[in-house]
């Protein structure tokens, strides 16, 4: 029993309780506006700082009248407008709309538009509508709040059905929730403005939690896409002309550069700075979300609101130099041709026949986009198509449950029916597609490593898929997975290097230095920041001299990037993480508390704050925080697990087993819950319960060496060598020299 007590104490000291660390720059959590965007006090101020070299669209008109006229009626031109009779589309004729138990009264008085609805205290208040936001298929409305904030109502106008509707139907959202319309989830400054206005400066003050947001133009004007125009105007007005003074986006720009120019607003991404540099490398300013859980389906199809960039990067179109403007007019934003004619610009006519589609030509079923661009409705009424242009794979639906275009229409049939028809039409052979590796990788099992290794190494595959392979490899803690992951450190793709460095957070610290240290001097800011994040808790003075200066610089970039996103609850949380890992514990506590003030349901911040109090020997406060989490979410596995380990630490093992048992139910695939539950039972001398806990853990996690070792030791302590033998032999096979073999003799 001495050994059991020792193991329990060591486990508590090494892992008092697991805390979820968010190591990726996940910033845009819920976007209720039509794109990631941003607010100000009173009438939003124009940006008069001439050093930014923005000159306004009126300067473009004299030379580019045709383009300006085309743009004038576009969604870009009408992305945001002052509320007036000519811009407001919604019905403000004394109309009451009730959604999810909240009633809103829309009315007009003295030529101004108003809404009476639930305010931040839960009581109804009256607000003036200052701006319209968006055009079709929905229009939102903005009102001013103190602190320079601008908020979008949770009720929007459906321009097609001509009716009000709730953006969060059937969801009761408390006023303290970040998703409440008066808080961060519908805050224009944070969530919306940068993609609906030109030359936006968010102007967030970290200390006062206020905004002084400015822009040069209210809408998405010429310079939003082409870049600041001062040098271009100078070039156009001067002889001889300097060919280097063109703006970013011109008719002869390379396809990759054009897509990157559109990507800042048409992507799900995290910002690395408060200003876009227009330098061509996306990860200089942003980190694109990869094809990860919750955002994309396991094979890479769109799931959450991810916009277009991440799916288009997966496509053969993108890798064959197709650009946005091959299909979309850059100024009107309309499609250049109707129906299949659009695709026939590049594809052979045989693809527009029944012999290829097996559906009648000229019908919706026979259209290219029905099979290759299925879509999904976001924000209640906005149908958006997947731009990965993939071949339907119902066979993957059969095996892994991902959606497919066939059953999107034939929803009265199952995926097996669709897969059989695909085989009958096109044969059994399928060209290799990265989705086959990703659907396996999503399971985080050792068997996925060979496929992920192949994908990561194959530079002919999309960078976003290869970066996702790196992300999954980091979640599979085997020698083979980290050997495969190592290749990503020197990859030519900045996205792959970024996610490789981020994925190495959990390896021993000295190995991190050896693996990612050189990335502190990478040419791309995002990669340098990922390296600094990976090494933030390493003593600077122990770094090689040649890396110390680079480390200081990259660490500054990392901290600056976090502060630029501190108006997000997750941004504050991540700033707290940074302070904690760099030894600034009191600052970490403050930032975790700030995150909770922004969003009381950001439980990860409360759990990490509880962790600090536990380390400071203030378990009373730690338990109070964790119980608060459970009051909101009674099955929060992390809080249950943390409470179990605190009670184990305090030798209150009966209480510990209660919480650890609940944690097992809430997080059955977390090996530490099974492991520590078994250890707690052992310490209570409840050996049958301990055996059951380990066996149930192994049933779910047969690859877990920790659970298998604990079970083997339990059997050996009871002199049940035959029960222990298969587990010891398996451990010896996987980890030669484990030291347990001798105890079988």
DARA-V126589 format. One record per residue. N is the residue number from 1. RES is the residue in three letters. OMEGA is omega in radians with two decimals (none if undefined). Layout:
{{N/RES/OMEGA} {N/RES/OMEGA}}
This chain:
{{1/UNK/3.08} {2/UNK/-3.10} {3/UNK/-3.13} {4/UNK/3.13} {5/UNK/-3.13} {6/UNK/3.14} {7/UNK/-3.12} {8/UNK/-3.12} {9/UNK/3.13} {10/UNK/-3.12} {11/UNK/3.13} {12/UNK/-3.13} {13/UNK/-3.10} {14/UNK/-3.04} {15/UNK/-3.03} {16/UNK/2.88} {17/UNK/-3.07} {18/UNK/3.09} {19/UNK/-3.13} {20/UNK/3.06} {21/UNK/3.14} {22/UNK/-3.05} {23/UNK/-3.12} {24/UNK/-3.03} {25/UNK/-3.14} {26/UNK/-3.00} {27/UNK/-3.08} {28/UNK/-3.02} {29/UNK/3.14} {30/UNK/-3.14} {31/UNK/-3.14} {32/UNK/3.06} {33/UNK/-3.07} {34/UNK/-3.08} {35/UNK/3.13} {36/UNK/-3.00} {37/UNK/-3.04} {38/UNK/-2.77} {39/UNK/3.03} {40/UNK/-3.11} {41/UNK/3.13} {42/UNK/3.07} {43/UNK/-2.97} {44/UNK/-3.03} {45/UNK/3.02} {46/UNK/3.11} {47/UNK/-3.07} {48/UNK/3.12} {49/UNK/-3.03} {50/UNK/-3.13} {51/UNK/-3.12} {52/UNK/3.01} {53/UNK/3.00} {54/UNK/-3.01} {55/UNK/3.11} {56/UNK/-3.01} {57/UNK/3.12} {58/UNK/3.09} {59/UNK/-3.12} {60/UNK/-2.96} {61/UNK/-3.02} {62/UNK/-3.14} {63/UNK/-3.00} {64/UNK/-3.06} {65/UNK/-3.10} {66/UNK/3.14} {67/UNK/-3.14} {68/UNK/3.12} {69/UNK/3.11} {70/UNK/-3.12} {71/UNK/-2.95} {72/UNK/-3.13} {73/UNK/-3.05} {74/UNK/3.05} {75/UNK/3.10} {76/UNK/-3.11} {77/UNK/-3.08} {78/UNK/-3.09} {79/UNK/3.09} {80/UNK/-3.10} {81/UNK/3.01} {82/UNK/-3.14} {83/UNK/3.13} {84/UNK/3.14} {85/UNK/-3.11} {86/UNK/-3.08} {87/UNK/-3.10} {88/UNK/3.14} {89/UNK/-3.08} {90/UNK/-3.13} {91/UNK/3.10} {92/UNK/-3.11} {93/UNK/-3.14} {94/UNK/-3.07} {95/UNK/3.04} {96/UNK/3.07} {97/UNK/3.12} {98/UNK/3.09} {99/UNK/3.13} {100/UNK/3.07} {101/UNK/-3.14} {102/UNK/3.13} {103/UNK/3.10} {104/UNK/-3.13} {105/UNK/-3.09} {106/UNK/-3.10} {107/UNK/-3.12} {108/UNK/3.12} {109/UNK/3.08} {110/UNK/3.08} {111/UNK/3.14} {112/UNK/-3.06} {113/UNK/-3.07} {114/UNK/2.98} {115/UNK/2.99} {116/UNK/-3.06} {117/UNK/-3.11} {118/UNK/3.13} {119/UNK/-3.05} {120/UNK/3.12} {121/UNK/-3.09} {122/UNK/3.10} {123/UNK/3.13} {124/UNK/3.08} {125/UNK/-3.13} {126/UNK/-3.09} {127/UNK/3.05} {128/UNK/3.05} {129/UNK/-3.11} {130/UNK/-3.06} {131/UNK/2.91} {132/UNK/-3.06} {133/UNK/-3.08} {134/UNK/-3.03} {135/UNK/3.09} {136/UNK/0.06} {137/UNK/3.08} {138/UNK/3.02} {139/UNK/3.10} {140/UNK/-3.05} {141/UNK/-3.03} {142/UNK/3.04} {143/UNK/-3.10} {144/UNK/3.06} {145/UNK/3.09} {146/UNK/3.10} {147/UNK/3.12} {148/UNK/-3.10} {149/UNK/3.00} {150/UNK/-3.04} {151/UNK/3.06} {152/UNK/3.13} {153/UNK/3.06} {154/UNK/3.07} {155/UNK/-3.12} {156/UNK/-3.13} {157/UNK/3.07} {158/UNK/-3.04} {159/UNK/3.13} {160/UNK/3.12} {161/UNK/3.14} {162/UNK/3.13} {163/UNK/3.04} {164/UNK/3.06} {165/UNK/-3.06} {166/UNK/3.11} {167/UNK/3.14} {168/UNK/-3.05} {169/UNK/3.07} {170/UNK/3.07} {171/UNK/3.04} {172/UNK/-3.06} {173/UNK/-3.12} {174/UNK/-3.05} {175/UNK/3.13} {176/UNK/-3.11} {177/UNK/3.10} {178/UNK/-3.12} {179/UNK/3.11} {180/UNK/-2.97} {181/UNK/-3.14} {182/UNK/-3.08} {183/UNK/-2.91} {184/UNK/-3.04} {185/UNK/3.10} {186/UNK/3.09} {187/UNK/-3.09} {188/UNK/-3.08} {189/UNK/-3.04} {190/UNK/-2.91} {191/UNK/-2.88} {192/UNK/-2.77} {193/UNK/-3.00} {194/UNK/3.14} {195/UNK/3.10} {196/UNK/3.12} {197/UNK/-3.07} {198/UNK/3.11} {199/UNK/-3.09} {200/UNK/3.00} {201/UNK/-3.04} {202/UNK/3.05} {203/UNK/-3.13} {204/UNK/3.09} {205/UNK/-3.04} {206/UNK/-3.04} {207/UNK/-3.07} {208/UNK/-3.11} {209/UNK/3.12} {210/UNK/-3.11} {211/UNK/2.90} {212/UNK/-2.99} {213/UNK/3.14} {214/UNK/3.02} {215/UNK/3.09} {216/UNK/3.05} {217/UNK/-3.00} {218/UNK/-3.02} {219/UNK/3.10} {220/UNK/-3.04} {221/UNK/-3.04} {222/UNK/-3.01} {223/UNK/3.04} {224/UNK/-3.11} {225/UNK/-3.05} {226/UNK/-3.08} {227/UNK/-3.13} {228/UNK/-2.96} {229/UNK/-3.05} {230/UNK/-3.12} {231/UNK/3.11} {232/UNK/3.11} {233/UNK/3.10} {234/UNK/3.11} {235/UNK/-3.10} {236/UNK/-3.05} {237/UNK/-3.00} {238/UNK/3.00} {239/UNK/-0.17} {240/UNK/-3.07} {241/UNK/3.11} {242/UNK/-3.06} {243/UNK/-3.12} {244/UNK/-3.05} {245/UNK/3.09} {246/UNK/3.07} {247/UNK/-3.02} {248/UNK/-2.96} {249/UNK/3.11} {250/UNK/-3.04} {251/UNK/-3.08} {252/UNK/-3.14} {253/UNK/3.11} {254/UNK/-3.06} {255/UNK/-3.12} {256/UNK/-3.13} {257/UNK/3.11} {258/UNK/3.13} {259/UNK/3.10} {260/UNK/3.12} {261/UNK/3.12} {262/UNK/-2.97} {263/UNK/-3.09} {264/UNK/3.13} {265/UNK/-3.09} {266/UNK/-3.13} {267/UNK/2.95} {268/UNK/-3.00} {269/UNK/3.00} {270/UNK/3.14} {271/UNK/3.08} {272/UNK/-3.12} {273/UNK/-3.14} {274/UNK/-3.12} {275/UNK/3.13} {276/UNK/-3.02} {277/UNK/3.14} {278/UNK/-3.08} {279/UNK/3.03} {280/UNK/3.12} {281/UNK/-3.02} {282/UNK/-3.08} {283/UNK/2.96} {284/UNK/-3.08} {285/UNK/-3.02} {286/UNK/2.97} {287/UNK/-3.14} {288/UNK/3.03} {289/UNK/3.11} {290/UNK/-3.00} {291/UNK/-2.96} {292/UNK/-3.08} {293/UNK/3.06} {294/UNK/3.14} {295/UNK/3.13} {296/UNK/2.98} {297/UNK/-3.00} {298/UNK/-3.12} {299/UNK/3.11} {300/UNK/3.08} {301/UNK/-3.10} {302/UNK/3.11} {303/UNK/3.08} {304/UNK/-3.10} {305/UNK/-3.04} {306/UNK/-3.14} {307/UNK/-2.89} {308/UNK/-2.96} {309/UNK/-3.08} {310/UNK/3.11} {311/UNK/-3.13} {312/UNK/3.11} {313/UNK/-3.14} {314/UNK/-2.89} {315/UNK/2.98} {316/UNK/3.11} {317/UNK/-3.11} {318/UNK/-3.08} {319/UNK/3.01} {320/UNK/2.99} {321/UNK/2.99} {322/UNK/-3.11} {323/UNK/-3.10} {324/UNK/-3.04} {325/UNK/2.98} {326/UNK/3.14} {327/UNK/-3.05} {328/UNK/3.00} {329/UNK/-3.01} {330/UNK/-3.08} {331/UNK/3.08} {332/UNK/-3.08} {333/UNK/3.13} {334/UNK/3.04} {335/UNK/-3.06} {336/UNK/3.13} {337/UNK/-3.12} {338/UNK/2.99} {339/UNK/-3.09} {340/UNK/3.09} {341/UNK/3.12} {342/UNK/-3.12} {343/UNK/-3.12} {344/UNK/3.00} {345/UNK/-3.08} {346/UNK/-3.01} {347/UNK/-3.12} {348/UNK/-3.11} {349/UNK/-3.09} {350/UNK/3.13} {351/UNK/3.12} {352/UNK/-3.14} {353/UNK/3.11} {354/UNK/3.14} {355/UNK/3.10} {356/UNK/-3.02} {357/UNK/-3.04} {358/UNK/3.04} {359/UNK/-3.09} {360/UNK/3.09} {361/UNK/3.11} {362/UNK/3.10} {363/UNK/3.08} {364/UNK/3.13} {365/UNK/-3.13} {366/UNK/3.14} {367/UNK/-3.11} {368/UNK/-3.02} {369/UNK/3.13} {370/UNK/-3.12} {371/UNK/-2.99} {372/UNK/3.10} {373/UNK/3.07} {374/UNK/-3.06} {375/UNK/-3.10} {376/UNK/3.13} {377/UNK/3.06} {378/UNK/3.13} {379/UNK/3.02} {380/UNK/-3.02} {381/UNK/-2.98} {382/UNK/-3.14} {383/UNK/-3.12} {384/UNK/-3.06} {385/UNK/3.04} {386/UNK/-3.09} {387/UNK/3.07} {388/UNK/3.05} {389/UNK/-3.06} {390/UNK/3.03} {391/UNK/3.13} {392/UNK/-3.13} {393/UNK/3.10} {394/UNK/3.07} {395/UNK/3.07} {396/UNK/3.06} {397/UNK/3.14} {398/UNK/-3.02} {399/UNK/-2.99} {400/UNK/3.06} {401/UNK/3.10} {402/UNK/-3.14} {403/UNK/3.04} {404/UNK/-3.05} {405/UNK/-3.09} {406/UNK/-3.12} {407/UNK/3.00} {408/UNK/3.06} {409/UNK/-3.10} {410/UNK/-3.07} {411/UNK/3.04} {412/UNK/3.11} {413/UNK/3.10} {414/UNK/-3.07} {415/UNK/3.12} {416/UNK/3.08} {417/UNK/-3.13} {418/UNK/-3.12} {419/UNK/3.13} {420/UNK/3.12} {421/UNK/3.11} {422/UNK/3.11} {423/UNK/-3.13} {424/UNK/-3.10} {425/UNK/-2.95} {426/UNK/-3.12} {427/UNK/-3.06} {428/UNK/-3.03} {429/UNK/3.08} {430/UNK/3.04} {431/UNK/3.13} {432/UNK/3.04} {433/UNK/-3.06} {434/UNK/-3.12} {435/UNK/3.14} {436/UNK/3.09} {437/UNK/-3.06} {438/UNK/-3.14} {439/UNK/3.04} {440/UNK/-3.13} {441/UNK/-3.14} {442/UNK/-3.13} {443/UNK/3.13} {444/UNK/3.12} {445/UNK/-3.10} {446/UNK/-3.13} {447/UNK/3.14} {448/UNK/-3.00} {449/UNK/-3.13} {450/UNK/3.14} {451/UNK/3.11} {452/UNK/3.10} {453/UNK/3.12} {454/UNK/-3.11} {455/UNK/-3.12} {456/UNK/-3.09} {457/UNK/-3.01} {458/UNK/-3.07} {459/UNK/3.06} {460/UNK/-3.14} {461/UNK/-3.11} {462/UNK/-3.14} {463/UNK/-3.10} {464/UNK/3.07} {465/UNK/3.13} {466/UNK/3.07} {467/UNK/3.08} {468/UNK/3.06} {469/UNK/3.09} {470/UNK/3.13} {471/UNK/-3.14} {472/UNK/3.13} {473/UNK/3.13} {474/UNK/-3.14} {475/UNK/3.13} {476/UNK/-2.97} {477/UNK/3.05} {478/UNK/3.13} {479/UNK/-3.11} {480/UNK/-3.11} {481/UNK/-3.13} {482/UNK/3.02} {483/UNK/3.10} {484/UNK/-3.09} {485/UNK/-3.07} {486/UNK/-3.09} {487/UNK/-3.11} {488/UNK/-3.10} {489/UNK/-3.09} {490/UNK/-3.10} {491/UNK/3.13} {492/UNK/-3.11} {493/UNK/3.10} {494/UNK/3.13} {495/UNK/3.12} {496/UNK/3.13} {497/UNK/-3.14} {498/UNK/-3.07} {499/UNK/3.01} {500/UNK/3.13} {501/UNK/3.11} {502/UNK/-3.10} {503/UNK/-3.10} {504/UNK/-3.10} {505/UNK/-2.99} {506/UNK/3.06} {507/UNK/3.14} {508/UNK/-2.98} {509/UNK/-3.13} {510/UNK/3.07} {511/UNK/3.09} {512/UNK/3.12} {513/UNK/-3.10} {514/UNK/-3.05} {515/UNK/-3.00} {516/UNK/-3.09} {517/UNK/-3.09} {518/UNK/3.13} {519/UNK/3.04} {520/UNK/-3.13} {521/UNK/-3.14} {522/UNK/-3.14} {523/UNK/-3.06} {524/UNK/-3.06} {525/UNK/-3.12} {526/UNK/3.14} {527/UNK/3.10} {528/UNK/3.14} {529/UNK/3.10} {530/UNK/3.11} {531/UNK/3.11} {532/UNK/3.11} {533/UNK/-3.13} {534/UNK/-3.03} {535/UNK/-3.01} {536/UNK/-3.09} {537/UNK/3.13} {538/UNK/3.14} {539/UNK/-3.06} {540/UNK/-3.06} {541/UNK/3.11} {542/UNK/3.07} {543/UNK/3.00} {544/UNK/-3.07} {545/UNK/-3.07} {546/UNK/3.14} {547/UNK/-3.00} {548/UNK/3.12} {549/UNK/3.12} {550/UNK/3.13} {551/UNK/3.12} {552/UNK/-3.12} {553/UNK/-3.13} {554/UNK/3.12} {555/UNK/3.07} {556/UNK/3.10} {557/UNK/3.13} {558/UNK/-3.13} {559/UNK/3.13} {560/UNK/3.13} {561/UNK/3.11} {562/UNK/-3.13} {563/UNK/3.13} {564/UNK/-3.14} {565/UNK/-3.05} {566/UNK/3.04} {567/UNK/2.97} {568/UNK/3.02} {569/UNK/3.13} {570/UNK/3.06} {571/UNK/3.08} {572/UNK/3.11} {573/UNK/-3.11} {574/UNK/3.04} {575/UNK/3.04} {576/UNK/3.08} {577/UNK/-3.14} {578/UNK/-3.14} {579/UNK/3.13} {580/UNK/-3.08} {581/UNK/3.09} {582/UNK/3.02} {583/UNK/-3.13} {584/UNK/-2.91} {585/UNK/-3.11} {586/UNK/3.05} {587/UNK/3.10} {588/UNK/3.12} {589/UNK/-3.12} {590/UNK/-3.11} {591/UNK/3.04} {592/UNK/3.11} {593/UNK/3.10} {594/UNK/3.12} {595/UNK/-3.14} {596/UNK/3.06} {597/UNK/3.11} {598/UNK/-3.09} {599/UNK/-3.09} {600/UNK/-3.14} {601/UNK/3.07} {602/UNK/-2.97} {603/UNK/-3.14} {604/UNK/3.11} {605/UNK/3.13} {606/UNK/3.14} {607/UNK/3.11} {608/UNK/3.05} {609/UNK/3.08} {610/UNK/3.12} {611/UNK/3.13} {612/UNK/3.12} {613/UNK/3.07} {614/UNK/3.14} {615/UNK/3.11} {616/UNK/3.10} {617/UNK/3.10} {618/UNK/-3.10} {619/UNK/3.10} {620/UNK/3.13} {621/UNK/3.14} {622/UNK/3.14} {623/UNK/3.12} {624/UNK/3.13} {625/UNK/-3.11} {626/UNK/3.08} {627/UNK/3.06} {628/UNK/3.09} {629/UNK/-3.12} {630/UNK/3.09} {631/UNK/3.07} {632/UNK/-2.99} {633/UNK/-2.96} {634/UNK/-3.14} {635/UNK/3.09} {636/UNK/-3.03} {637/UNK/-3.11} {638/UNK/3.11} {639/UNK/3.11} {640/UNK/-3.14} {641/UNK/-3.13} {642/UNK/3.10} {643/UNK/3.12} {644/UNK/-3.11} {645/UNK/3.06} {646/UNK/3.13} {647/UNK/3.06} {648/UNK/3.11} {649/UNK/-3.14} {650/UNK/3.12} {651/UNK/3.03} {652/UNK/-2.93} {653/UNK/3.08} {654/UNK/3.08} {655/UNK/-3.13} {656/UNK/-3.10} {657/UNK/3.11} {658/UNK/-3.11} {659/UNK/3.13} {660/UNK/3.09} {661/UNK/3.10} {662/UNK/3.11} {663/UNK/3.09} {664/UNK/3.13} {665/UNK/-3.11} {666/UNK/-3.10} {667/UNK/-3.04} {668/UNK/-3.11} {669/UNK/3.06} {670/UNK/-3.03} {671/UNK/-3.07} {672/UNK/3.11} {673/UNK/3.11} {674/UNK/-3.07} {675/UNK/-3.09} {676/UNK/3.04} {677/UNK/3.10} {678/UNK/3.13} {679/UNK/3.13} {680/UNK/3.09} {681/UNK/3.11} {682/UNK/-3.11} {683/UNK/3.06} {684/UNK/-3.09} {685/UNK/3.04} {686/UNK/-2.94} {687/UNK/3.11} {688/UNK/3.10} {689/UNK/3.12} {690/UNK/3.12} {691/UNK/-3.13} {692/UNK/3.14} {693/UNK/-3.14} {694/UNK/-3.10} {695/UNK/3.10} {696/UNK/3.09} {697/UNK/3.13} {698/UNK/3.10} {699/UNK/3.13} {700/UNK/-3.05} {701/UNK/-3.07} {702/UNK/3.14} {703/UNK/-3.04} {704/UNK/3.10} {705/UNK/-3.10} {706/UNK/-3.14} {707/UNK/-3.13} {708/UNK/3.13} {709/UNK/3.13} {710/UNK/3.12} {711/UNK/3.12} {712/UNK/3.13} {713/UNK/3.10} {714/UNK/-3.14} {715/UNK/-3.12} {716/UNK/3.11} {717/UNK/3.12} {718/UNK/3.14} {719/UNK/3.09} {720/UNK/-2.99} {721/UNK/-3.12} {722/UNK/3.04} {723/UNK/-3.11} {724/UNK/-2.96} {725/UNK/-3.09} {726/UNK/-3.14} {727/UNK/3.11} {728/UNK/-3.13} {729/UNK/3.09} {730/UNK/3.12} {731/UNK/-3.14} {732/UNK/3.12} {733/UNK/-3.10} {734/UNK/-3.11} {735/UNK/-3.11} {736/UNK/3.13} {737/UNK/-3.10} {738/UNK/3.09} {739/UNK/-3.10} {740/UNK/-3.07} {741/UNK/-3.11} {742/UNK/-3.11} {743/UNK/3.09} {744/UNK/-3.05} {745/UNK/none}}
